[in-house]
Amino acid sequence: MRKTTRRHLLQAAAAGGVTAVGLGAAKLGATEEKKAHDHGGHQNNADHDRRANHTVSFGNWSPSTAAPIDRMTGDPNPRTRNGHFVIPDPIQVHEGDTVSFVISGFHNLLVYGPGTMPTDIDRNNVLLAPGFPPLVNDPNNRVYRGNDPRAIPTVQDRVEVVAFHERGRYLVMCGVLPHFFDAPTGTFVMFGYVDVQP
């Protein structure tokens, strides 16, 4: 039988520590691999690190010192105090990037595929509901339609994040018909473009 010395104890402890670290790393690696596999349907691919997110204001509240807005104790959705703007416009992104549309007010986010112009939208194809303005319902070349703002009319502010995977100039517009097209002046109002580059 070999005599146990302090040196032997230190060598055994070091070997045990290396084994524990090695097993821990192997387990951690397996856990990370499982996590990556579990996200298979969530656009998690080799291009993930290159992607970027961009922010676009889709409508905005317009207070001033002379006419402040108090949505807490007053009207939670003062529709006449909402600006119908898409800012910035146009926005340039790369394939695979996402855009966070920060929606303020009673708006319906619609995105149409490359080549679509405001004049291409069928303004006669609308969804009607008592007490609400008509919503554009043209499915031709539409790639995304956001939440129905009529569902919870007192809670309008939200963020909708949309990924753009193919190149081209996308039309982004508000589906609330009088926001998109001002009939008295005959002008298109709340729309913009997302330019997707390689």
C-alpha positions in Angstrom: 0.0 0.0 0.0 1.3 3.4 -1.0 1.7 6.1 1.6 -0.6 9.0 1.1 1.2 12.3 1.1 0.1 15.8 0.8 1.3 15.9 -2.8 -0.9 12.9 -3.7 -4.0 14.6 -2.1 -3.4 17.7 -4.1 -3.0 15.8 -7.3 -6.2 13.9 -6.7 -8.1 17.1 -5.9 -6.8 18.8 -9.0 -7.8 15.8 -11.2 -11.2 15.8 -9.6 -11.6 19.5 -10.2 -10.7 19.2 -13.9 -13.1 16.4 -14.3 -15.9 18.4 -12.7 -15.2 21.4 -14.8 -15.1 19.2 -17.9 -18.4 17.6 -17.1 -19.9 21.0 -16.3 -18.8 22.4 -19.6 -20.1 19.4 -21.5 -23.4 19.7 -19.7 -23.5 23.5 -20.4 -22.7 22.8 -24.1 -25.5 20.3 -24.3 -27.9 22.7 -22.7 -26.9 25.5 -25.1 -27.3 23.1 -28.1 -30.7 22.0 -26.8 -31.8 25.7 -26.4 -30.6 26.4 -30.0 -32.5 23.3 -31.3 -35.7 24.3 -29.3 -35.7 27.7 -31.3 -35.7 25.9 -34.7 -39.0 27.5 -35.7 -38.0 31.0 -34.5 -35.7 32.3 -37.3 -32.6 31.3 -35.3 -30.0 30.7 -37.9 -26.4 31.4 -38.7 -27.3 34.9 -39.9 -28.7 35.9 -36.5 -25.7 38.0 -35.3 -25.9 40.2 -38.4 -29.5 41.2 -37.9 -30.5 44.6 -36.7 -33.7 46.2 -35.3 -34.9 49.6 -36.5 -37.6 51.8 -34.8 -40.3 53.6 -36.7 -42.9 55.9 -35.1 -46.3 55.1 -36.5 -48.5 58.0 -35.4 -47.7 60.2 -32.4 -49.3 62.3 -29.7 -49.1 66.0 -30.2 -49.2 67.9 -26.9 -48.2 71.5 -26.4 -47.8 73.9 -23.4 -51.0 75.6 -24.5 -52.9 72.3 -25.0 -51.4 69.5 -22.9 -52.7 65.9 -23.2 -53.6 64.0 -20.1 -54.5 60.4 -21.1 -54.4 59.2 -17.5 -57.4 61.2 -16.2 -58.8 62.4 -19.5 -59.6 60.7 -22.7 -57.2 57.7 -23.0 -57.3 58.0 -26.8 -57.9 61.6 -27.9 -58.1 60.8 -31.6 -58.1 64.4 -32.8 -54.7 65.0 -31.0 -52.9 62.2 -32.9 -50.4 62.9 -35.7 -50.7 60.7 -38.7 -47.0 60.3 -39.6 -44.6 57.5 -40.3 -41.2 58.6 -39.1 -38.5 58.1 -40.4 -39.6 57.7 -44.0 -38.1 56.0 -45.9 -36.2 53.7 -43.6 -33.4 51.5 -45.0 -32.8 48.0 -43.6 -31.0 44.9 -44.6 -32.6 41.5 -45.5 -33.5 39.7 -42.3 -33.7 42.9 -40.2 -36.7 43.7 -38.1 -38.6 47.0 -37.7 -40.4 47.9 -34.5 -43.4 49.9 -35.4 -44.2 52.0 -32.3 -47.9 52.6 -32.8 -49.5 55.6 -31.0 -53.2 56.0 -31.4 -56.0 54.4 -33.4 -54.0 52.9 -36.3 -53.9 49.7 -38.3 -50.4 48.7 -39.6 -50.4 47.4 -43.1 -47.3 46.3 -45.1 -47.5 45.6 -48.8 -44.9 43.9 -50.9 -42.3 45.5 -53.2 -43.6 47.6 -56.0 -46.9 48.5 -54.3 -47.8 52.2 -54.5 -50.5 54.1 -52.5 -52.5 54.4 -55.7 -52.5 50.6 -56.1 -54.6 50.1 -52.9 -58.3 49.4 -53.4 -59.9 52.0 -51.1 -63.3 50.6 -51.8 -62.5 47.2 -50.2 -63.0 48.1 -46.5 -64.2 46.6 -43.2 -67.1 48.4 -41.6 -68.2 48.4 -38.0 -70.6 50.8 -36.3 -68.9 53.7 -34.5 -65.6 53.3 -36.2 -64.0 54.6 -39.4 -63.6 52.0 -42.2 -60.4 49.9 -42.4 -58.7 49.1 -45.7 -59.1 45.4 -46.5 -57.2 45.0 -49.8 -55.3 41.7 -49.6 -53.5 42.2 -53.0 -49.7 42.0 -52.3 -50.2 42.5 -48.6 -47.5 40.8 -46.5 -48.6 41.9 -43.1 -51.7 43.2 -41.4 -51.5 44.3 -37.8 -53.9 44.1 -34.9 -57.4 45.5 -35.3 -57.5 48.8 -33.4 -61.3 48.4 -32.9 -60.8 45.4 -30.6 -59.8 47.5 -27.5 -60.5 51.1 -28.5 -59.3 52.6 -25.3 -55.9 50.9 -25.4 -54.2 51.8 -28.7 -50.5 52.2 -28.1 -48.5 49.1 -28.8 -45.4 47.9 -30.7 -45.6 45.5 -33.6 -42.3 44.0 -34.8 -42.1 42.9 -38.4 -39.1 41.1 -40.1 -38.2 41.9 -43.7 -36.6 38.9 -45.5 -36.7 39.9 -49.2 -35.2 42.9 -51.0 -37.3 45.7 -52.4 -39.3 48.8 -51.4 -42.3 47.9 -49.1 -45.3 50.2 -48.7 -46.1 50.8 -45.0 -49.5 52.4 -44.4 -52.2 53.0 -41.9 -55.3 50.9 -42.7 -57.7 53.4 -41.1 -59.0 54.7 -44.4 -59.3 58.5 -43.4 -55.7 58.3 -42.1 -54.4 56.8 -45.3 -56.4 58.9 -47.7 -57.9 62.3 -47.1 -60.9 62.4 -49.3 -61.6 66.2 -49.1 -58.1 67.0 -50.4 -57.6 63.8 -52.5 -54.2 63.2 -51.0 -52.5 60.1 -49.4 -51.4 60.9 -45.9 -50.2 58.2 -43.5 -47.8 56.0 -45.5 -44.1 55.5 -45.9 -41.6 53.0 -47.2 -39.2 50.4 -45.9 -36.3 49.9 -48.4 -34.8 46.4 -47.9 -31.2 46.0 -49.2 -28.9 42.9 -49.3 
